[in-house]
Amino acid sequence: MLGVFDTLKYVIAGGRISKSVGAIANILNIKPMLTFKNGEVVRAGFMRTYSKAMSRLVEFVKNNLPVQDLAIVHSAAFAAAEKLKQELHGIFPEDKTLINQLGAALGVHGGPGMLLVALRKA
C-alpha cells in the first residue's frame, strides 16, 4: 500500500506532527506519502505537489508488477480516485480496479483528499 495526504491539517490536529512542521510543509506544498512496514503505517517520503504524488502512486504500481488485485481508496476524493484509475488503465484492467471510500475511523486522521493504492502481487 502507498498513500498520500492532500492536507496536513488533520494530521496536525491529531498531534501526529507539530504545528511548525505542518506550517512549513503547507507553505512548500509538500504532500507526505505513507506505506506499511512491519505492520505499521510509516512515512514513505514527501512529494512537492499532489499531482507528483499521484504520479508516484502510478510508479508504485508499475514497480510491483505483476499485480493480481488493485484497489484505490480515498477520503472524499472520488474525482482523484477516478483520475488515478484512468492513469492506471494501461497497467491494470480498469474493470478490475476497485474504488472505495475510506471509512470514517481512518479518514478522520488524514482528512479529505487522502488517496491510497493497495495491491496484491500475483
N, CA, C and O atoms as a GROMACS GRO file, in nm:
protein
  488
    1MET      N    1   0.082  -0.116   0.000
    1MET     CA    2   0.000   0.000   0.000
    1MET      C    3   0.088   0.124   0.000
    1MET      O    4   0.193   0.129   0.064
    2LEU      N    5   0.042   0.225  -0.073
    2LEU     CA    6   0.109   0.354  -0.072
    2LEU      C    7   0.001   0.460  -0.081
    2LEU      O    8  -0.093   0.446  -0.159
    3GLY      N    9   0.014   0.564  -0.001
    3GLY     CA   10  -0.088   0.668   0.001
    3GLY      C   11  -0.031   0.807   0.016
    3GLY      O   12   0.087   0.825   0.045
    4VAL      N   13  -0.119   0.906  -0.005
    4VAL     CA   14  -0.079   1.046   0.004
    4VAL      C   15  -0.188   1.125   0.078
    4VAL      O   16  -0.307   1.096   0.064
    5PHE      N   17  -0.145   1.224   0.155
    5PHE     CA   18  -0.236   1.319   0.219
    5PHE      C   19  -0.243   1.443   0.132
    5PHE      O   20  -0.140   1.489   0.082
    6ASP      N   21  -0.361   1.498   0.113
    6ASP     CA   22  -0.374   1.624   0.040
    6ASP      C   23  -0.344   1.741   0.131
    6ASP      O   24  -0.287   1.842   0.087
    7THR      N   25  -0.381   1.730   0.258
    7THR     CA   26  -0.358   1.837   0.354
    7THR      C   27  -0.302   1.778   0.484
    7THR      O   28  -0.329   1.662   0.518
    8LEU      N   29  -0.226   1.857   0.554
    8LEU     CA   30  -0.173   1.813   0.683
    8LEU      C   31  -0.257   1.865   0.799
    8LEU      O   32  -0.225   1.839   0.915
    9LYS      N   33  -0.363   1.937   0.769
    9LYS     CA   34  -0.448   1.997   0.872
    9LYS      C   35  -0.493   1.895   0.976
    9LYS      O   36  -0.487   1.921   1.096
   10TYR      N   37  -0.537   1.780   0.931
   10TYR     CA   38  -0.591   1.679   1.022
   10TYR      C   39  -0.481   1.600   1.093
   10TYR      O   40  -0.500   1.550   1.204
   11VAL      N   41  -0.367   1.588   1.028
   11VAL     CA   42  -0.253   1.522   1.091
   11VAL      C   43  -0.200   1.609   1.205
   11VAL      O   44  -0.160   1.558   1.310
   12ILE      N   45  -0.200   1.740   1.183
   12ILE     CA   46  -0.158   1.834   1.287
   12ILE      C   47  -0.258   1.832   1.402
   12ILE      O   48  -0.219   1.824   1.519
   13ALA      N   49  -0.388   1.837   1.369
   13ALA     CA   50  -0.492   1.836   1.473
   13ALA      C   51  -0.487   1.710   1.557
   13ALA      O   52  -0.517   1.713   1.676
   14GLY      N   53  -0.448   1.599   1.496
   14GLY     CA   54  -0.437   1.472   1.568
   14GLY      C   55  -0.307   1.461   1.648
   14GLY      O   56  -0.288   1.363   1.720
   15GLY      N   57  -0.218   1.560   1.635
   15GLY     CA   58  -0.094   1.560   1.711
   15GLY      C   59   0.014   1.471   1.654
   15GLY      O   60   0.112   1.442   1.723
   16ARG      N   61  -0.001   1.426   1.531
   16ARG     CA   62   0.099   1.337   1.472
   16ARG      C   63   0.222   1.411   1.423
   16ARG      O   64   0.331   1.353   1.414
   17ILE      N   65   0.206   1.540   1.390
   17ILE     CA   66   0.320   1.626   1.361
   17ILE      C   67   0.296   1.762   1.428
   17ILE      O   68   0.182   1.797   1.459
   18SER      N   69   0.402   1.836   1.448
   18SER     CA   70   0.389   1.965   1.516
   18SER      C   71   0.332   2.070   1.421
   18SER      O   72   0.336   2.056   1.299
   19LYS      N   73   0.277   2.176   1.481
   19LYS     CA   74   0.221   2.285   1.402
   19LYS      C   75   0.328   2.354   1.318
   19LYS      O   76   0.302   2.394   1.204
   20SER      N   77   0.448   2.368   1.372
   20SER     CA   78   0.554   2.436   1.297
   20SER      C   79   0.598   2.355   1.175
   20SER      O   80   0.619   2.410   1.068
   21VAL      N   81   0.611   2.223   1.192
   21VAL     CA   82   0.646   2.136   1.078
   21VAL      C   83   0.534   2.139   0.976
   21VAL      O   84   0.559   2.146   0.855
   22GLY      N   85   0.410   2.134   1.023
   22GLY     CA   86   0.294   2.140   0.934
   22GLY      C   87   0.286   2.270   0.858
   22GLY      O   88   0.252   2.271   0.739
   23ALA      N   89   0.316   2.381   0.924
   23ALA     CA   90   0.312   2.512   0.858
   23ALA      C   91   0.415   2.520   0.747
   23ALA      O   92   0.385   2.569   0.638
   24ILE      N   93   0.535   2.472   0.773
   24ILE     CA   94   0.640   2.474   0.670
   24ILE      C   95   0.600   2.385   0.553
   24ILE      O   96   0.617   2.424   0.438
   25ALA      N   97   0.548   2.266   0.582
   25ALA     CA   98   0.506   2.174   0.476
   25ALA      C   99   0.394   2.235   0.393
   25ALA      O  100   0.392   2.219   0.271
   26ASN      N  101   0.301   2.303   0.457
   26ASN     CA  102   0.191   2.367   0.383
   26ASN      C  103   0.242   2.481   0.295
   26ASN      O  104   0.196   2.496   0.181
   27ILE      N  105   0.334   2.560   0.345
   27ILE     CA  106   0.390   2.671   0.266
   27ILE      C  107   0.460   2.616   0.142
   27ILE      O  108   0.448   2.673   0.033
   28LEU      N  109   0.533   2.507   0.159
   28LEU     CA  110   0.607   2.447   0.048
   28LEU      C  111   0.523   2.352  -0.036
   28LEU      O  112   0.572   2.294  -0.134
   29ASN      N  113   0.396   2.335   0.000
   29ASN     CA  114   0.303   2.246  -0.071
   29ASN      C  115   0.354   2.101  -0.072
   29ASN      O  116   0.342   2.032  -0.173
   30ILE      N  117   0.411   2.057   0.039
   30ILE     CA  118   0.465   1.922   0.049
   30ILE      C  119   0.354   1.824   0.088
   30ILE      O  120   0.275   1.851   0.178
   31LYS      N  121   0.350   1.713   0.018
   31LYS     CA  122   0.250   1.608   0.043
   31LYS      C  123   0.322   1.484   0.095
   31LYS      O  124   0.402   1.425   0.022
   32PRO      N  125   0.295   1.444   0.218
   32PRO     CA  126   0.361   1.324   0.272
   32PRO      C  127   0.302   1.196   0.212
   32PRO      O  128   0.181   1.187   0.190
   33MET      N  129   0.388   1.100   0.187
   33MET     CA  130   0.348   0.968   0.138
   33MET      C  131   0.360   0.871   0.256
   33MET      O  132   0.445   0.888   0.342
   34LEU      N  133   0.274   0.769   0.258
   34LEU     CA  134   0.280   0.671   0.365
   34LEU      C  135   0.265   0.530   0.310
   34LEU      O  136   0.211   0.510   0.201
   35THR      N  137   0.315   0.433   0.387
   35THR     CA  138   0.308   0.293   0.349
   35THR      C  139   0.306   0.209   0.476
   35THR      O  140   0.307   0.263   0.587
   36PHE      N  141   0.304   0.080   0.460
   36PHE     CA  142   0.313  -0.013   0.573
   36PHE      C  143   0.453  -0.072   0.578
   36PHE      O  144   0.512  -0.105   0.475
   37LYS      N  145   0.507  -0.086   0.700
   37LYS     CA  146   0.634  -0.154   0.720
   37LYS      C  147   0.624  -0.228   0.853
   37LYS      O  148   0.599  -0.167   0.957
   38ASN      N  149   0.642  -0.358   0.849
   38ASN     CA  150   0.631  -0.442   0.968
   38ASN      C  151   0.498  -0.421   1.039
   38ASN      O  152   0.492  -0.418   1.162
   39GLY      N  153   0.391  -0.408   0.961
   39GLY     CA  154   0.258  -0.395   1.018
   39GLY      C  155   0.221  -0.258   1.070
   39GLY      O  156   0.113  -0.241   1.127
   40GLU      N  157   0.307  -0.159   1.052
   40GLU     CA  158   0.278  -0.024   1.098
   40GLU      C  159   0.278   0.074   0.982
   40GLU      O  160   0.349   0.055   0.884
   41VAL      N  161   0.198   0.179   0.993
   41VAL     CA  162   0.197   0.285   0.893
   41VAL      C  163   0.319   0.374   0.917
   41VAL      O  164   0.339   0.424   1.027
   42VAL      N  165   0.400   0.392   0.812
   42VAL     CA  166   0.522   0.473   0.822
   42VAL      C  167   0.530   0.568   0.703
   42VAL      O  168   0.469   0.546   0.599
   43ARG      N  169   0.607   0.673   0.720
   43ARG     CA  170   0.630   0.770   0.614
   43ARG      C  171   0.713   0.705   0.503
   43ARG      O  172   0.812   0.637   0.529
   44ALA      N  173   0.670   0.729   0.378
   44ALA     CA  174   0.740   0.673   0.262
   44ALA      C  175   0.804   0.783   0.178
   44ALA      O  176   0.846   0.759   0.065
   45GLY      N  177   0.811   0.903   0.233
   45GLY     CA  178   0.871   1.013   0.162
   45GLY      C  179   0.776   1.130   0.148
   45GLY      O  180   0.666   1.130   0.204
   46PHE      N  181   0.821   1.230   0.073
   46PHE     CA  182   0.742   1.350   0.051
   46PHE      C  183   0.742   1.381  -0.098
   46PHE      O  184   0.840   1.354  -0.168
   47MET      N  185   0.633   1.438  -0.146
   47MET     CA  186   0.626   1.486  -0.283
   47MET      C  187   0.592   1.634  -0.278
   47MET      O  188   0.528   1.681  -0.184
   48ARG      N  189   0.636   1.706  -0.377
   48ARG     CA  190   0.621   1.852  -0.376
   48ARG      C  191   0.479   1.898  -0.407
   48ARG      O  192   0.437   2.003  -0.360
   49THR      N  193   0.403   1.820  -0.486
   49THR     CA  194   0.265   1.856  -0.518
   49THR      C  195   0.178   1.731  -0.517
   49THR      O  196   0.229   1.619  -0.518
   50TYR      N  197   0.048   1.751  -0.516
   50TYR     CA  198  -0.047   1.639  -0.518
   50TYR      C  199  -0.036   1.564  -0.650
   50TYR      O  200  -0.045   1.441  -0.652
   51SER      N  201  -0.017   1.636  -0.763
   51SER     CA  202  -0.006   1.569  -0.893
   51SER      C  203   0.120   1.484  -0.901
   51SER      O  204   0.119   1.377  -0.962
   52LYS      N  205   0.230   1.530  -0.840
   52LYS     CA  206   0.352   1.448  -0.836
   52LYS      C  207   0.332   1.325  -0.747
   52LYS      O  208   0.386   1.218  -0.775
   53ALA      N  209   0.254   1.342  -0.642
   53ALA     CA  210   0.223   1.228  -0.556
   53ALA      C  211   0.139   1.126  -0.631
   53ALA      O  212   0.158   1.005  -0.616
   54MET      N  213   0.046   1.174  -0.713
   54MET     CA  214  -0.035   1.083  -0.795
   54MET      C  215   0.055   1.005  -0.891
   54MET      O  216   0.037   0.885  -0.911
   55SER      N  217   0.152   1.074  -0.951
   55SER     CA  218   0.247   1.006  -1.040
   55SER      C  219   0.327   0.901  -0.965
   55SER      O  220   0.356   0.794  -1.019
   56ARG      N  221   0.362   0.930  -0.841
   56ARG     CA  222   0.435   0.833  -0.757
   56ARG      C  223   0.350   0.709  -0.729
   56ARG      O  224   0.402   0.598  -0.722
   57LEU      N  225   0.218   0.727  -0.714
   57LEU     CA  226   0.129   0.613  -0.694
   57LEU      C  227   0.127   0.524  -0.818
   57LEU      O  228   0.124   0.402  -0.806
   58VAL      N  229   0.128   0.586  -0.935
   58VAL     CA  230   0.134   0.509  -1.060
   58VAL      C  231   0.266   0.433  -1.068
   58VAL      O  232   0.267   0.315  -1.104
   59GLU      N  233   0.377   0.498  -1.036
   59GLU     CA  234   0.508   0.432  -1.034
   59GLU      C  235   0.509   0.314  -0.939
   59GLU      O  236   0.567   0.209  -0.969
   60PHE      N  237   0.446   0.330  -0.823
   60PHE     CA  238   0.438   0.224  -0.724
   60PHE      C  239   0.375   0.099  -0.784
   60PHE      O  240   0.425  -0.012  -0.764
   61VAL      N  241   0.266   0.116  -0.856
   61VAL     CA  242   0.201   0.001  -0.920
   61VAL      C  243   0.292  -0.059  -1.025
   61VAL      O  244   0.308  -0.181  -1.031
   62LYS      N  245   0.352   0.024  -1.109
   62LYS     CA  246   0.443  -0.025  -1.214
   62LYS      C  247   0.558  -0.104  -1.155
   62LYS      O  248   0.598  -0.207  -1.209
   63ASN      N  249   0.612  -0.057  -1.043
   63ASN     CA  250   0.727  -0.123  -0.980
   63ASN      C  251   0.691  -0.253  -0.910
   63ASN      O  252   0.780  -0.328  -0.870
   64ASN      N  253   0.562  -0.280  -0.895
   64ASN     CA  254   0.519  -0.402  -0.827
   64ASN      C  255   0.446  -0.499  -0.919
   64ASN      O  256   0.375  -0.588  -0.871
   65LEU      N  257   0.462  -0.483  -1.050
   65LEU     CA  258   0.400  -0.575  -1.145
   65LEU      C  259   0.465  -0.712  -1.135
   65LEU      O  260   0.584  -0.719  -1.104
   66PRO      N  261   0.396  -0.820  -1.160
   66PRO     CA  262   0.254  -0.830  -1.194
   66PRO      C  263   0.166  -0.817  -1.069
   66PRO      O  264   0.203  -0.859  -0.960
   67VAL      N  265   0.049  -0.757  -1.090
   67VAL     CA  266  -0.046  -0.732  -0.983
   67VAL      C  267  -0.169  -0.820  -1.003
   67VAL      O  268  -0.223  -0.829  -1.113
   68GLN      N  269  -0.212  -0.884  -0.896
   68GLN     CA  270  -0.331  -0.968  -0.902
   68GLN      C  271  -0.457  -0.888  -0.870
   68GLN      O  272  -0.557  -0.899  -0.940
   69ASP      N  273  -0.452  -0.807  -0.763
   69ASP     CA  274  -0.566  -0.725  -0.722
   69ASP      C  275  -0.518  -0.584  -0.696
   69ASP      O  276  -0.407  -0.562  -0.650
   70LEU      N  277  -0.606  -0.487  -0.729
   70LEU     CA  278  -0.571  -0.346  -0.712
   70LEU      C  279  -0.693  -0.270  -0.661
   70LEU      O  280  -0.803  -0.283  -0.715
   71ALA      N  281  -0.671  -0.191  -0.556
   71ALA     CA  282  -0.778  -0.108  -0.501
   71ALA      C  283  -0.727   0.034  -0.481
   71ALA      O  284  -0.612   0.056  -0.442
   72ILE      N  285  -0.814   0.129  -0.507
   72ILE     CA  286  -0.788   0.270  -0.481
   72ILE      C  287  -0.886   0.310  -0.372
   72ILE      O  288  -1.007   0.293  -0.386
   73VAL      N  289  -0.833   0.364  -0.264
   73VAL     CA  290  -0.915   0.405  -0.150
   73VAL      C  291  -0.896   0.555  -0.131
   73VAL      O  292  -0.784   0.605  -0.135
   74HIS      N  293  -1.006   0.626  -0.111
   74HIS     CA  294  -0.999   0.771  -0.099
   74HIS      C  295  -1.081   0.821   0.018
   74HIS      O  296  -1.169   0.751   0.069
   75SER      N  297  -1.050   0.943   0.060
   75SER     CA  298  -1.127   1.011   0.164
   75SER      C  299  -1.183   1.138   0.102
   75SER      O  300  -1.115   1.240   0.093
   76ALA      N  301  -1.309   1.132   0.060
   76ALA     CA  302  -1.377   1.244  -0.005
   76ALA      C  303  -1.299   1.297  -0.125
   76ALA      O  304  -1.290   1.418  -0.146
   77ALA      N  305  -1.241   1.206  -0.203
   77ALA     CA  306  -1.162   1.243  -0.321
   77ALA      C  307  -1.195   1.150  -0.437
   77ALA      O  308  -1.105   1.095  -0.501
   78PHE      N  309  -1.325   1.134  -0.465
   78PHE     CA  310  -1.366   1.041  -0.570
   78PHE      C  311  -1.310   1.081  -0.706
   78PHE      O  312  -1.269   0.994  -0.783
   79ALA      N  313  -1.308   1.209  -0.738
   79ALA     CA  314  -1.256   1.254  -0.868
   79ALA      C  315  -1.108   1.218  -0.883
   79ALA      O  316  -1.065   1.174  -0.990
   80ALA      N  317  -1.031   1.236  -0.778
   80ALA     CA  318  -0.889   1.199  -0.783
   80ALA      C  319  -0.873   1.049  -0.796
   80ALA      O  320  -0.784   1.002  -0.867
   81ALA      N  321  -0.958   0.972  -0.728
   81ALA     CA  322  -0.953   0.826  -0.738
   81ALA      C  323  -0.985   0.781  -0.880
   81ALA      O  324  -0.920   0.691  -0.933
   82GLU      N  325  -1.085   0.842  -0.942
   82GLU     CA  326  -1.121   0.809  -1.080
   82GLU      C  327  -1.008   0.845  -1.176
   82GLU      O  328  -0.978   0.770  -1.269
   83LYS      N  329  -0.946   0.960  -1.153
   83LYS     CA  330  -0.834   1.002  -1.238
   83LYS      C  331  -0.719   0.903  -1.226
   83LYS      O  332  -0.657   0.866  -1.326
   84LEU      N  333  -0.690   0.860  -1.105
   84LEU     CA  334  -0.583   0.763  -1.084
   84LEU      C  335  -0.618   0.631  -1.152
   84LEU      O  336  -0.531   0.568  -1.213
   85LYS      N  337  -0.741   0.589  -1.144
   85LYS     CA  338  -0.786   0.466  -1.210
   85LYS      C  339  -0.763   0.475  -1.360
   85LYS      O  340  -0.718   0.378  -1.421
   86GLN      N  341  -0.793   0.589  -1.420
   86GLN     CA  342  -0.770   0.608  -1.563
   86GLN      C  343  -0.622   0.606  -1.598
   86GLN      O  344  -0.582   0.552  -1.701
   87GLU      N  345  -0.540   0.665  -1.511
   87GLU     CA  346  -0.395   0.665  -1.535
   87GLU      C  347  -0.336   0.524  -1.526
   87GLU      O  348  -0.235   0.494  -1.590
   88LEU      N  349  -0.400   0.439  -1.448
   88LEU     CA  350  -0.352   0.301  -1.432
   88LEU      C  351  -0.410   0.208  -1.537
   88LEU      O  352  -0.376   0.090  -1.539
   89HIS      N  353  -0.496   0.259  -1.624
   89HIS     CA  354  -0.567   0.176  -1.722
   89HIS      C  355  -0.473   0.090  -1.807
   89HIS      O  356  -0.502  -0.027  -1.830
   90GLY      N  357  -0.363   0.145  -1.853
   90GLY     CA  358  -0.270   0.069  -1.936
   90GLY      C  359  -0.187  -0.032  -1.858
   90GLY      O  360  -0.121  -0.118  -1.917
   91ILE      N  361  -0.189  -0.022  -1.726
   91ILE     CA  362  -0.109  -0.109  -1.640
   91ILE      C  363  -0.192  -0.222  -1.582
   91ILE      O  364  -0.146  -0.335  -1.571
   92PHE      N  365  -0.316  -0.190  -1.545
   92PHE     CA  366  -0.404  -0.287  -1.481
   92PHE      C  367  -0.545  -0.265  -1.536
   92PHE      O  368  -0.587  -0.151  -1.554
   93PRO      N  369  -0.620  -0.374  -1.563
   93PRO     CA  370  -0.753  -0.359  -1.623
   93PRO      C  371  -0.845  -0.269  -1.539
   93PRO      O  372  -0.863  -0.290  -1.419
   94GLU      N  373  -0.902  -0.171  -1.605
   94GLU     CA  374  -0.988  -0.074  -1.537
   94GLU      C  375  -1.110  -0.140  -1.473
   94GLU      O  376  -1.154  -0.099  -1.366
   95ASP      N  377  -1.164  -0.242  -1.539
   95ASP     CA  378  -1.284  -0.307  -1.486
   95ASP      C  379  -1.255  -0.393  -1.363
   95ASP      O  380  -1.348  -0.435  -1.294
   96LYS      N  381  -1.128  -0.420  -1.336
   96LYS     CA  382  -1.091  -0.498  -1.218
   96LYS      C  383  -1.036  -0.411  -1.105
   96LYS      O  384  -1.005  -0.462  -0.997
   97THR      N  385  -1.024  -0.281  -1.129
   97THR     CA  386  -0.974  -0.188  -1.028
   97THR      C  387  -1.089  -0.145  -0.938
   97THR      O  388  -1.188  -0.089  -0.985
   98LEU      N  389  -1.077  -0.171  -0.810
   98LEU     CA  390  -1.180  -0.134  -0.713
   98LEU      C  391  -1.154   0.007  -0.661
   98LEU      O  392  -1.039   0.045  -0.637
   99ILE      N  393  -1.261   0.083  -0.643
   99ILE     CA  394  -1.253   0.214  -0.578
   99ILE      C  395  -1.348   0.213  -0.460
   99ILE      O  396  -1.466   0.181  -0.475
  100ASN      N  397  -1.297   0.248  -0.343
  100ASN     CA  398  -1.378   0.256  -0.222
  100ASN      C  399  -1.343   0.380  -0.144
  100ASN      O  400  -1.232   0.433  -0.154
  101GLN      N  401  -1.440   0.426  -0.064
  101GLN     CA  402  -1.415   0.539   0.024
  101GLN      C  403  -1.360   0.488   0.157
  101GLN      O  404  -1.408   0.388   0.211
  102LEU      N  405  -1.261   0.558   0.208
  102LEU     CA  406  -1.202   0.524   0.336
  102LEU      C  407  -1.305   0.546   0.446
  102LEU      O  408  -1.378   0.646   0.444
  103GLY      N  409  -1.312   0.455   0.540
  103GLY     CA  410  -1.407   0.468   0.650
  103GLY      C  411  -1.376   0.586   0.739
  103GLY      O  412  -1.264   0.638   0.741
  104ALA      N  413  -1.477   0.629   0.813
  104ALA     CA  414  -1.464   0.747   0.898
  104ALA      C  415  -1.357   0.730   1.006
  104ALA      O  416  -1.287   0.826   1.040
  105ALA      N  417  -1.344   0.610   1.060
  105ALA     CA  418  -1.246   0.587   1.168
  105ALA      C  419  -1.104   0.613   1.123
  105ALA      O  420  -1.022   0.662   1.201
  106LEU      N  421  -1.072   0.582   0.998
  106LEU     CA  422  -0.937   0.609   0.946
  106LEU      C  423  -0.932   0.743   0.872
  106LEU      O  424  -0.830   0.812   0.876
  107GLY      N  425  -1.041   0.778   0.805
  107GLY     CA  426  -1.045   0.903   0.730
  107GLY      C  427  -1.027   1.026   0.815
  107GLY      O  428  -0.974   1.127   0.768
  108VAL      N  429  -1.070   1.020   0.940
  108VAL     CA  430  -1.056   1.134   1.030
  108VAL      C  431  -0.910   1.171   1.053
  108VAL      O  432  -0.880   1.287   1.080
  109HIS      N  433  -0.819   1.078   1.042
  109HIS     CA  434  -0.676   1.104   1.065
  109HIS      C  435  -0.611   1.173   0.946
  109HIS      O  436  -0.518   1.252   0.964
  110GLY      N  437  -0.659   1.145   0.826
  110GLY     CA  438  -0.598   1.204   0.707
  110GLY      C  439  -0.676   1.317   0.647
  110GLY      O  440  -0.620   1.402   0.578
  111GLY      N  441  -0.805   1.321   0.672
  111GLY     CA  442  -0.889   1.426   0.618
  111GLY      C  443  -0.921   1.407   0.471
  111GLY      O  444  -0.875   1.311   0.409
  112PRO      N  445  -1.000   1.499   0.415
  112PRO     CA  446  -1.038   1.488   0.274
  112PRO      C  447  -0.915   1.497   0.184
  112PRO      O  448  -0.818   1.568   0.214
  113GLY      N  449  -0.921   1.427   0.073
  113GLY     CA  450  -0.812   1.429  -0.024
  113GLY      C  451  -0.711   1.318  -0.005
  113GLY      O  452  -0.618   1.306  -0.085
  114MET      N  453  -0.725   1.237   0.099
  114MET     CA  454  -0.633   1.126   0.120
  114MET      C  455  -0.660   1.020   0.013
  114MET      O  456  -0.775   0.987  -0.014
  115LEU      N  457  -0.554   0.969  -0.049
  115LEU     CA  458  -0.566   0.874  -0.157
  115LEU      C  459  -0.465   0.762  -0.138
  115LEU      O  460  -0.346   0.788  -0.118
  116LEU      N  461  -0.512   0.637  -0.144
  116LEU     CA  462  -0.427   0.521  -0.123
  116LEU      C  463  -0.440   0.423  -0.238
  116LEU      O  464  -0.547   0.409  -0.297
  117VAL      N  465  -0.331   0.356  -0.271
  117VAL     CA  466  -0.334   0.245  -0.365
  117VAL      C  467  -0.290   0.122  -0.287
  117VAL      O  468  -0.183   0.120  -0.226
  118ALA      N  469  -0.374   0.020  -0.292
  118ALA     CA  470  -0.340  -0.107  -0.226
  118ALA      C  471  -0.338  -0.213  -0.334
  118ALA      O  472  -0.425  -0.215  -0.422
  119LEU      N  473  -0.240  -0.300  -0.329
  119LEU     CA  474  -0.231  -0.404  -0.430
  119LEU      C  475  -0.185  -0.536  -0.369
  119LEU      O  476  -0.126  -0.541  -0.261
  120ARG      N  477  -0.216  -0.642  -0.443
  120ARG     CA  478  -0.167  -0.775  -0.408
  120ARG      C  479  -0.094  -0.826  -0.530
  120ARG      O  480  -0.150  -0.835  -0.639
  121LYS      N  481   0.032  -0.859  -0.511
  121LYS     CA  482   0.113  -0.906  -0.622
  121LYS      C  483   0.068  -1.045  -0.664
  121LYS      O  484   0.022  -1.126  -0.583
  122ALA      N  485   0.082  -1.071  -0.793
  122ALA     CA  486   0.044  -1.201  -0.849
  122ALA      C  487   0.149  -1.304  -0.816
  122ALA      O  488   0.135  -1.421  -0.855
   0.00000   0.00000   0.00000
